[in-house]
Amino acid sequence: MMPAHVRREDHSIFSSRRPSFLSRALPATSIIALLFLGAVLIGVARPARADETCNSPYMANLIKGQEEFVYVWTLGVKGMGDGSDKLVTIDVNPASKRYGKIIATLSVGGRGEAHHMGFSDDRRFLWAGSLDTNKISVFDIGSNPAKPKLIKTISNLASQTGYAGPHTFYALPGRMLIGALSNTKDHGGVTGMALYSNKGDYIQKYDMPTANGGDGYGYDIGINPSKNALLTSSFAGWNNYMMDLGKLVKDPEAMKHFGNTMVMWNLKSMQPEKVFAVPGAPLEIRWSLKQGDDWAITATALTSKLWLVKKDAKGEWQAKDVATIGDPAKIPLPVDISIAADGKGLWVNTFMDGMIHYFDLTNPEAPKETYSAHTGSQVNMVSQSWDGKRVYISSSLLGNWDKKGDDDQQFVKLFSWDGKELKEQWTVDFYKAKLGRAHHMKFGAKTQQTAYGPATDSANLAAYR
């Protein structure tokens, strides 16, 4: 087993699962019991829902039926509107008179390279990171899902951990696990994960391994509780992701500084157990949600490959290249991916050519591309509904990586999917609305508002003050 490169403290990553932020640490026996409960829950087939397929398995209060709102974490653009990063809310309920329209915007003040978001385990709060300033904005979306409120700004990630670039926000019971991209020492890619309580208190950090093949880089987090497995991927540090893309690709030294590994961690002990060599910056991690499946898939940005992480005949985790995305010679730059709820299909966006690709995953060891379409001059994030009938696409990758001139389109688009063809339903032009660059999307619904009731709302909000 790989030696741990983790700072140990007397804190567990798990606490009691309560619909509030007043959670307490559990003794070891209760932690183990909770882990096994999580394993049981992840193995039970879920009923048809319209929620996203990339949420943490520990997240409760899932949307049932049609999503009603899409929250968009948006990069501010100097001289456009107020110039600030903001959370934009779009009404996506077909029965609404405001269908496909912006219904709320909430600026956080200043530009910090708004990037990714993640729900708390009770799905009432949305944590959103800024890759440049290291700030984390926490929004209340439970009290009034149609009009989020900014209730807290967490500014101590860098000072507490030495990490920079808060990227992934992954809900745990009573906790938020944050995957970072960089560090404050040299702004390179060596980084780690930070654990916070749901009320925003720092608890512990976990350095990415730099021995036994580890490069120390980080990006996404994906957990399969039934396999006691936490999987991480790798990208690049601040020096690269804040550099102009045209300049970056012409800098041979800078191009050496991208992640080429994935790491399998023991979820219970939070110790890294195995490093996989996955060249070319493996990005988003998607575990199959199908009952009984034990595999995850990712896409590599620089080498345009799909990689499968799965146990072999001996029960050992392995990673292998299983498919090619587009023409790697043209560097299509695969970015976000979205897996079908039954584990049988995968959407892949490629940024440079504005294409979306659909892969049949019936045999995950030999994915087959069965459909592709051009959806914009540049495309990044993709989110599909649980039933697979609706596919949302946004445009922005990074402020200094987005295209220039007429190709710098900034939008959120909704497509319907009938299993054969994508059909555009509407487009929200973020530049026309003077909002900025549309990046990460998360779903919302009014059902969140009534799940726990006003008393719990008051308790949750009070914990932040």
Beta strands, then each sheet from edge to edge (+ up, - down):
strand 1: 69-75
strand 2: 86-91
strand 3: 101-107
strand 4: 114-119
strand 5: 125-130
strand 6: 136-140
strand 7: 149-154
strand 8: 163-172
strand 9: 175-183
strand 10: 192-197
strand 11: 202-207
strand 12: 221-224
strand 13: 229-232
strand 14: 261-266
strand 15: 271-277
strand 16: 282-287
strand 17: 295-300
strand 18: 305-311
strand 19: 317-324
strand 20: 334-339
strand 21: 345-350
strand 22: 355-360
strand 23: 368-374
strand 24: 382-384
strand 25: 390-394
strand 26: 411-417
strand 27: 422-429
strand 28: 437-444
sheet 1: 3+ 2- 1+ 28-
sheet 2: 4+ 5- 6+ 7-
sheet 3: 8+ 9- 10+ 11-
sheet 4: 12+ 13- 14+ 15-
sheet 5: 16+ 17- 18+ 19-
sheet 6: 20+ 21- 22+ 23-
sheet 7: 24+ 25- 26+ 27-
end
